[in-house]
Amino acid sequence: MGELLRNRFVRMVFVSALFLQVGIWVRNFAVLLFVTEKTNGDPFAVSMISVAEFLPIFIFSFIGGTFADRWQPKKTMVWCDLLSAVSIFGVIGALVFGSWQSVFFATLISSILSQFSQPSGMKLFKMHLEERLIQQAMAVYQTIFAVFMILGPVVGTFAYERFGIDYSILITGLAFLFSAASLSFIPKDQAMKKKEKVSNIFQEMKSGIRYVLSKKELRLLGLGFLAAGLGVGFIQPMNIFLVTDRLGLPKENLQWLVMVNGIGMITGGAFSMAFSKSASPQKMLFTGMLANAIGLAVIGASTSLWLTLAAELVSGFFMPSIQIGINTLILQNTESDFIGRVNGILSPLFTGSMVVTMSLAGALKEWFSITAVFELAALFFIIGLCFVFPMLKTGVPGNAESKGE
């Protein structure tokens, strides 16, 4: 761990992640509570918040990933954070003039820009870290997210209830600015290699698709992403109704379910950091998906607060295994010149399928029940396991190079 944290790139990226998490959680909870109040808890309006967040991933991820392979990654990340901040401040102006629907715009623009920033970040991990440190770095990175699974809902709810939607959006914009400032301290971008033959953007997209199809591990990951995305889409916008309909509690109690899930994620993240060198990413991914399938089934069937919290804790504990396993497998199985495009192809498989079921979640909840929605989500996780299982027999590839500082 000491060797990892001595890397200046790692330190600054982690600081940037802290600021981004503050802004994202304040924005997400402020927008959720604001829209719920404005629409009297309309399921369609609430589900559209998540659509605004995830639909751009499906549309722009491949484009953003392709440009990430072309552009200098540090500059790309800095500019994306700056433009996100500018868009957030524009939303404040719209709110002042009475257009409350503009809060959807805050989520939409940030999500679009993240499709250019996120693959650039993955590329920087590949460029600045040795192969043996990547999984450990992913474990620490995921633990930061886990910490904010606890702090984020509390901070977001407090900001909205204390200051209102205007100042909550302002806090989000400032957080993006501080993230950009942090990223400015990471090592300078390396000079991009000049290609012998200049290709256009469409040729590079085609080469990215051919690259993914040529690798068995990436194909299996893609199919697993597709199935898991269908499952996650059902539950993503419906958690608040799990609290109000299934447990019979006020909507503000959602933060406690999220908090318990976050406690599990922090514990699981710490466990993953301790065993990241001995556990293969394939096994971590398989175990995490299996545990979450069981957890979702229990959460959907439970009417007991304590049983629901216990299932949230277990699901949270194994969630870092999924994220660490996915990110490590992508980095291990992908050459640095293709990281943006591989990420841009796999992410839409997950988020595109998620957006589809996300759009149907509100209607299914009305037609059937919140329990049926969660059980169906668990079933799709089981289907995803069928594609992950063959990867358990594969080893770490030796042809996807990684560099260290």
C-alpha positions in Angstrom: 0.0 0.0 0.0 2.9 2.4 0.8 4.3 1.9 -2.7 1.0 2.6 -4.2 0.4 5.8 -2.3 3.9 7.1 -3.1 2.8 7.4 -6.7 1.8 11.1 -7.3 -0.8 10.1 -9.9 -2.6 7.8 -7.5 -2.7 10.4 -4.8 -4.1 13.1 -7.0 -6.7 10.8 -8.6 -7.9 9.7 -5.2 -8.3 13.4 -4.1 -10.2 14.2 -7.3 -12.4 11.2 -6.6 -13.2 12.6 -3.1 -14.4 15.9 -4.6 -16.4 14.2 -7.3 -18.2 12.0 -4.9 -19.2 15.0 -2.8 -20.7 16.7 -5.8 -22.4 13.7 -7.3 -24.1 12.6 -4.0 -25.3 16.1 -3.2 -26.6 16.4 -6.7 -28.3 12.9 -6.8 -30.1 13.2 -3.5 -31.0 16.8 -3.9 -32.5 16.1 -7.3 -34.3 12.9 -6.1 -35.9 14.6 -3.1 -36.7 17.7 -5.1 -38.4 15.9 -8.0 -40.3 13.6 -5.6 -41.7 16.6 -3.8 -42.6 18.4 -7.0 -44.4 15.4 -8.5 -45.9 13.9 -5.4 -43.8 10.8 -5.8 -44.7 10.0 -9.4 -42.9 6.8 -10.3 -42.3 7.9 -14.0 -40.8 11.2 -13.0 -38.5 9.5 -10.4 -37.4 6.9 -12.9 -36.6 9.6 -15.5 -33.9 10.9 -13.1 -32.0 7.7 -13.5 -32.7 7.7 -17.3 -31.1 11.2 -17.5 -28.1 9.8 -15.7 -27.6 6.6 -17.6 -29.0 7.1 -21.1 -26.0 9.3 -22.2 -23.7 6.4 -21.2 -25.4 4.3 -23.9 -25.3 7.0 -26.5 -21.9 8.6 -25.9 -19.8 5.9 -24.2 -18.3 4.4 -27.5 -17.8 7.9 -28.9 -16.1 9.1 -25.7 -14.0 6.0 -25.5 -12.7 6.4 -29.0 -11.8 10.0 -28.5 -10.1 9.1 -25.2 -7.8 6.8 -27.1 -7.0 9.8 -29.3 -6.7 12.7 -26.8 -4.3 13.3 -24.0 -6.0 11.7 -20.9 -5.1 14.3 -18.3 -6.3 17.3 -20.3 -9.5 15.4 -21.2 -10.3 14.8 -17.5 -9.6 18.3 -16.4 -11.7 19.9 -19.2 -14.6 17.5 -18.6 -14.7 18.5 -14.9 -14.6 22.2 -15.8 -17.4 21.9 -18.4 -19.5 20.0 -15.9 -19.1 22.8 -13.4 -20.1 25.4 -16.0 -23.2 23.4 -16.9 -24.1 23.1 -13.2 -23.9 26.9 -12.8 -26.2 27.3 -15.8 -28.8 25.1 -14.1 -28.7 27.4 -11.1 -29.6 30.3 -13.4 -32.5 28.3 -14.9 -33.8 27.5 -11.4 -33.7 31.2 -10.5 -36.1 31.9 -13.4 -38.5 29.2 -12.2 -37.7 26.2 -14.5 -37.6 23.4 -12.0 -37.3 20.7 -14.7 -33.8 22.0 -15.4 -32.5 19.8 -12.6 -32.6 16.9 -15.0 -30.2 18.9 -17.2 -27.6 19.0 -14.3 -27.6 15.2 -14.3 -27.7 14.8 -18.1 -24.7 17.1 -19.0 -22.5 15.7 -16.2 -23.2 12.1 -17.4 -22.4 13.0 -21.1 -19.0 14.5 -20.1 -18.1 11.6 -17.9 -18.2 9.4 -21.0 -15.0 11.2 -22.1 -13.5 11.5 -18.7 -13.9 8.0 -17.3 -12.1 6.0 -20.0 -9.3 8.6 -19.8 -8.9 7.8 -16.1 -8.7 4.1 -16.9 -6.1 4.8 -19.5 -4.0 6.8 -16.9 -4.1 3.8 -14.5 -2.7 1.6 -17.3 0.0 4.2 -18.1 1.2 5.0 -14.6 0.9 1.7 -12.7 2.6 -1.6 -12.9 0.4 -4.7 -13.6 0.9 -5.9 -10.0 -0.5 -2.7 -8.5 -3.6 -2.3 -10.7 -5.9 -4.6 -8.7 -4.8 -3.0 -5.4 -5.4 0.5 -6.8 -8.9 -0.6 -8.0 -9.6 -1.8 -4.5 -8.7 1.5 -2.9 -10.6 3.4 -5.6 -13.7 1.3 -4.9 -13.4 1.8 -1.2 -13.6 5.6 -1.7 -16.9 5.0 -3.4 -18.0 2.8 -0.6 -17.2 5.4 2.0 -19.5 7.8 0.2 -22.3 5.2 0.1 -22.5 6.1 3.8 -21.5 9.8 3.8 -23.1 10.6 0.5 -26.8 10.1 1.4 -26.4 11.9 4.7 -24.5 14.9 3.1 -26.9 15.0 0.1 -30.1 14.9 2.3 -28.6 17.4 4.7 -27.7 19.8 1.9 -31.1 19.7 0.4 -33.1 20.0 3.6 -30.9 22.7 5.1 -30.1 24.8 2.0 -32.6 23.8 -0.7 -32.1 22.8 -4.3 -30.3 26.0 -5.4 -27.4 25.8 -3.0 -27.2 22.0 -3.4 -26.6 22.5 -7.1 -24.0 25.2 -6.3 -22.1 22.8 -4.0 -22.0 20.3 -6.8 -20.5 22.8 -9.2 -17.8 23.8 -6.7 -17.0 20.2 -6.1 -16.4 19.7 -9.9 -14.1 22.7 -9.9 -12.0 21.4 -7.0 -11.8 18.0 -8.8 -10.4 19.7 -11.9 -7.9 21.6 -9.7 -6.7 18.3 -8.2 -6.2 16.6 -11.5 -4.0 19.5 -12.7 -1.3 18.1 -10.3 -1.0 14.7 -11.8 2.0 14.0 -14.0 2.0 15.6 -17.4 0.5 13.7 -20.3 3.0 11.6 -22.2 3.5 12.4 -25.8 1.0 10.4 -27.9 2.4 8.0 -30.4 2.1 9.0 -34.0 0.4 6.4 -36.1 2.0 5.4 -39.4 -1.3 5.8 -41.2 -3.8 8.4 -39.9 -7.3 6.8 -39.6 -10.6 8.5 -39.1 -12.9 8.1 -36.1 -15.1 5.5 -37.8 -12.1 3.3 -38.7 -11.0 3.5 -35.1 -14.5 2.5 -33.9 -14.5 -0.5 -36.2 -11.0 -1.6 -35.0 -12.2 -1.3 -31.4 -15.2 -3.6 -32.1 -12.9 -6.1 -33.9 -10.5 -6.0 -30.9 -13.3 -6.9 -28.4 -14.7 -9.7 -30.6 -11.2 -11.2 -30.9 -10.8 -11.7 -27.2 -12.8 -14.4 -25.4 -12.6 -12.7 -22.0 -13.9 -9.4 -23.3 -16.8 -11.2 -25.1 -17.8 -13.0 -21.9 -17.6 -9.8 -19.9 -19.8 -8.1 -22.4 -22.5 -10.7 -22.2 -22.3 -10.7 -18.4 -22.6 -6.9 -18.5 -25.7 -7.2 -20.6 -27.5 -9.5 -18.2 -26.4 -7.7 -15.1 -27.5 -4.4 -16.6 -31.0 -5.7 -17.2 -31.1 -6.6 -13.5 -29.7 -3.4 -12.1 -32.1 -1.3 -14.3 -35.1 -2.7 -12.6 -34.0 -1.7 -9.1 -32.0 1.5 -9.8 -35.0 3.9 -9.7 -37.2 1.8 -7.4 -35.3 1.8 -4.1 -37.3 4.7 -2.8 -40.5 2.6 -3.3 -39.0 -0.3 -1.5 -38.9 1.9 1.5 -42.3 3.5 1.1 -44.4 0.5 -0.2 -42.7 -2.6 1.0 -41.4 -1.4 4.4 -44.1 1.2 5.0 -41.6 4.0 6.0 -41.2 7.6 5.0 -39.1 8.3 1.9 -36.3 9.9 3.9 -35.5 6.5 5.4 -33.9 5.5 2.0 -30.7 7.0 3.3 -30.4 4.4 6.0 -30.7 1.5 3.6 -28.1 3.1 1.4 -25.9 3.8 4.4 -26.0 0.1 5.6 -25.2 -1.0 2.1 -22.3 1.5 2.2 -21.0 0.0 5.5 -20.9 -3.4 3.7 -19.1 -1.8 0.8 -16.4 -0.3 3.1 -15.9 -3.6 4.9 -15.9 -5.4 1.6 -13.5 -2.9 0.1 -11.1 -3.3 3.0 -11.3 -7.1 2.7 -10.7 -6.8 -1.0 -7.6 -4.6 -0.5 -6.2 -7.2 2.0 -6.7 -10.1 -0.4 -6.4 -8.4 -3.8 -3.0 -10.0 -4.4 -4.2 -13.6 -3.6 -7.7 -13.6 -5.2 -8.1 -13.6 -9.0 -10.4 -10.9 -10.5 -12.4 -13.7 -12.1 -13.2 -15.3 -8.7 -14.0 -11.9 -7.2 -16.4 -11.1 -10.0 -18.2 -14.4 -9.8 -18.5 -14.4 -6.0 -19.8 -10.8 -6.0 -22.5 -11.4 -8.6 -23.7 -14.6 -6.9 -23.9 -12.8 -3.5 -25.8 -9.9 -5.0 -28.3 -12.2 -6.8 -29.2 -13.8 -3.4 -29.2 -10.4 -1.7 -31.7 -8.9 -4.2 -34.0 -11.9 -3.9 -34.1 -11.5 -0.1 -34.6 -7.7 -0.3 -37.5 -8.0 -2.6 -39.3 -10.6 -0.5 -38.6 -9.0 2.9 -41.1 -6.9 4.8 -38.9 -6.7 7.9 -36.6 -3.7 8.2 -33.9 -5.7 9.9 -33.9 -8.5 7.3 -33.7 -5.9 4.5 -30.8 -4.2 6.2 -29.0 -7.5 6.7 -29.4 -8.3 3.0 -28.3 -4.8 2.0 -25.2 -5.3 4.2 -24.3 -8.6 2.5 -24.9 -7.2 -1.0 -22.8 -4.2 -0.2 -20.0 -6.3 1.2 -19.6 -8.2 -2.1 -20.2 -5.2 -4.4 -16.6 -4.1 -4.4 -15.7 -7.6 -5.7 -17.8 -6.9 -8.8 -16.3 -3.5 -9.5 -12.7 -4.5 -8.8 -13.0 -7.7 -10.8 -14.5 -5.9 -13.8 -12.0 -3.0 -13.9 -9.0 -5.3 -13.3 -10.1 -7.7 -16.0 -10.6 -4.9 -18.5 -7.1 -3.5 -17.8 -5.4 -6.9 -17.7 -7.0 -8.0 -21.0 -6.7 -4.7 -23.0 -3.7 -3.0 -24.6 -3.4 0.7 -23.6 -4.2 1.9 -27.1 -7.6 0.3 -27.0 -8.7 0.9 -23.4 -11.0 3.8 -24.2 -12.8 1.9 -27.0 -13.1 -1.4 -25.0 -14.6 0.6 -22.1 -16.8 2.4 -24.6 -18.1 -0.9 -26.0 -18.6 -2.8 -22.7 -20.2 0.1 -20.8 -23.1 0.6 -23.2 -23.9 -3.1 -23.0 -24.4 -2.7 -19.3 -26.0 0.8 -19.2 -28.0 0.4 -22.4 -29.7 -2.7 -21.1 -30.1 -0.9 -17.7 -31.8 2.1 -19.3 -34.2 -0.2 -21.1 -35.4 -1.9 -17.9 -35.1 1.4 -16.0 -37.7 2.8 -18.3 -40.0 -0.2 -17.7 -39.4 -0.4 -13.9 -42.1 2.2 -13.0 -44.7 0.5 -15.1 -43.9 -3.0 -13.8 -44.1 -1.7 -10.3 -47.6 -0.4 -11.0 -48.7 -3.5 -12.9 -47.3 -6.1 -10.5 -45.4 -5.2 -7.3 -42.1 -4.0 -6.0 -41.3 -7.6 -5.0 -41.7 -8.9 -8.5 -39.3 -6.2 -9.8 -36.6 -7.2 -7.3 -37.0 -10.9 -7.9 -36.7 -10.4 -11.7 -33.5 -8.4 -11.1 -32.1 -11.3 -9.1 -32.9 -13.7 -12.0 -30.9 -11.6 -14.5 -27.9 -11.6 -12.1 -28.1 -15.4 -12.2 -28.1 -15.4 -16.0 -25.1 -13.1 -15.9 -23.2 -15.7 -13.8 -23.6 -18.2 -16.6 -21.3 -16.0 -18.7 -18.8 -15.2 -16.0 -18.4 -18.9 -14.9 -16.2 -19.9 -18.0 -13.8 -17.1 -17.1 -12.9 -18.9 -13.8 -10.6 -21.2 -15.8 -8.6 -18.3 -17.5 -5.4 -16.8 -16.2 -3.8 -13.4 -16.3 -2.9 -12.5 -19.9 0.6 -11.6 -20.7 0.1 -9.5 -23.8 -1.7 -6.5 -22.4 1.1 -4.2 -21.4 1.1 -1.9 -18.4 3.7 0.7 -17.5 4.8 2.1 -14.2 6.3 5.4 -13.3 
